[in-house]
Amino acid sequence: MLEATFTKNDRKAYWIIGIFSVVVFGVIVALGSFKLNYHPGFDVHIFAKFNAVINSCVAVLLIVALVAIKNGKYELHRNVMLGAMFLSVLFLVSYIAHHLLAGEAKFGDLNHDGLLDAQEKLQAGSTRVVYLLLLATHIVLAGIILPFILFTAYRALTGEWERHKKLAKYTWPLWLYVAVTGPIVYYLISPYYH
């Protein structure tokens, strides 16, 4: 096992992780009703594509980290997980930029008017239901997982290995699900970007 990187201070950690998680959640929720009226001169959906790539990389890193820990390569596991967290911060910045510049896209909105008429819904068919289910679970779990990721990392960085392991059993699969469904959601919605 590795030595602790930080001195344990649960009270301070709870406050920092709690405030950070609430602020991030609040910003994400607010993005749904806010769009900048600014055109930067390039296709702003490049951020969405970048986000799909980041999510794919995070998924790969999570799998590499699992293999590393199963093989007792603790330092590799720590470094890979810190890399996944760093990429997640980049994702968050890019996600905010995309939503501020592009706004919301609606699945099935072929004429890009922001509304779904009966013909568009019919044309989207059952794929729309699959998309909405994936999107809903992706969004809910992404909102829930952040504090768990941070607490799991905190337990590792303070050398509380048993508590880290117990949390990671739940955090890892949920984070992997969010990372895998992100690119799928992008692939399904990208034809409706305008």
N, C-alpha and C positions, 0 to 999 in steps of 0.2 A: 504494500500500500504506500501511497505517497504521503508526504507530510502536509499538514494543514497550511494553506496559503494565507488565510485570514484568522484572526482571533474571533471566537464565537461571541456574538452579541445578538441574541434572538430578538430582543425588544426593538433594537435599531433596525435589524433586517426586516422584521414584520412591517414596520412603518415605511421603510424605503420601498420594499417590494409592493406593499399595498398601495401606496400613493402612485408609484410608477404605473402599476397595472390599471388603476382607476383612470389615470390621466390618458393612457394609451387607449383604453376602451372608449372613453369620452370623445377623444379626437376621432376615432374610427366611426363612431355613431354619428358624430356631427358631419362627417364627410358626405353622408348620404343626402344631405340637403344643402350642400354648399359647393359651388363651382366658380373658379376664377374666370373672368371674362378676359383671358389673355391667350394669345396664340404665339408660342415661342418660335415658330418658323420651321418646325420639324414635326414629324408624326409622333404625337404624345403617347400613342399606344406602344411605343418602344419600351416604355416603363412596364407595361403589362407583360410584354414578352420577356423583359429582363426579370420580372418577378417569377415567371414560370421557370426560367432557367435557375434562379436562386433556389426556389422550392425544390427543384429536381436535385440540385447540388446538396441541399440540406438533407433530403431523403437518403442520398448516397452516403453522406457523412454519418448519419444516424446508424446506418447498417454497418459501416466500417467501425464505428465506435463500439457497437455491440459485439462484433467479432473480436475487436481488440480486447475488450474487458473479459470476454469468455476465454481468451488465451492468456490472461494475466498480464497484458501489456498496458499497465495503468497509465504511464506517461503518454503513450500514444492515444489512449482513450480520452484522457483529459484534454490534450491538444486538439483532437478532432472535435470534441464536444464544444470547446471554446470557439473553434472555427465555425461550427454550426450556429452558435449564438451570435457571432459577429455577422455572419451572412443574414441572420434573421433581423438584425438591426438595419442592415442595408436594405433588406426587403421592406421593412416598415417605412423607411424614408422614401423609397421608390413607390411604394403603394400610395402613400400620402400625395406625392407629386402627381401620380397618374390620376387619382380621383379629383384633385384640385384642378387639373388642367383638362381632363376629359369628361368628368361627370360620370353618370351611370349609363350603362347600356342595358337594353332589355332583350332577353332571349326571344328570338322570333321576329323582332322589329326590322323587317326587311327594307322598309322605306325610310327608316331612321327618323321617324317623326316623334319618337318617344311614347307612342301609343301602340297597343296591340289590338288590331281589329279582328273580327271573327275569322277572316281568311288567313291572316298571319298565324293565329293560334292553331288553326286547322293544319296549316302547312308545317308548323313546328312539330305537331303531333306529340307522341309519347316521349320523344327526346326532350321536350320541354320539361316534362314531369321529372325525368331522370336528372336533368340539369338542376332543377329547383331543389330536389332532394339532396344532391351532392353539395350544392351551394349552401343550403341551410345547415347541413351537418358541418361543413367546412367552416362556416362563419361562427357557429355556436362553439365548436371545439377550439377554434383559433382564439376566441374571446376568453374561454375558460383556461386554456393551456398556459398562457403567459405566466401567471403567478406560480404555477406548478413547475415550469421550467426554471424559473428563478430560484424557487425554494430548493429544488433538486440540486441545482448548481451550488447554492449556498451551503447545503449539507456536505457536499463533496469538498468545497473549498475550505470548510472549517474542520475537515477530517472526521466528520460523523458518518462513517461508512455504512453502518447498518441502517440508519435513517435515510441516507442517500439511496441505498439499494431498494429500500421499501417504497420510497417515492418514485424512483425510476421505473419500477414495475408498472406503474400507471402512466407516468409522464411519457415514457419512450413510445409506447404504441399510439398514444393520442397524438403526439407530435409528429410521428411518422405518417399517420393518417392525414393530418393537416398538410404536411409537406407533399404527399403524393396526390391528394385531391386538388391542390392548387393548380398544377399544370393541366389537369384534366378539365377543371372549370375554365381555365384560360382557353384551351383548345375548343371547348364548346361555345364560349361566348364570343371569341374573336371574330367570327364572320359577321357579327352584328355591330362591330365598332364602325363608327363613321368619322 
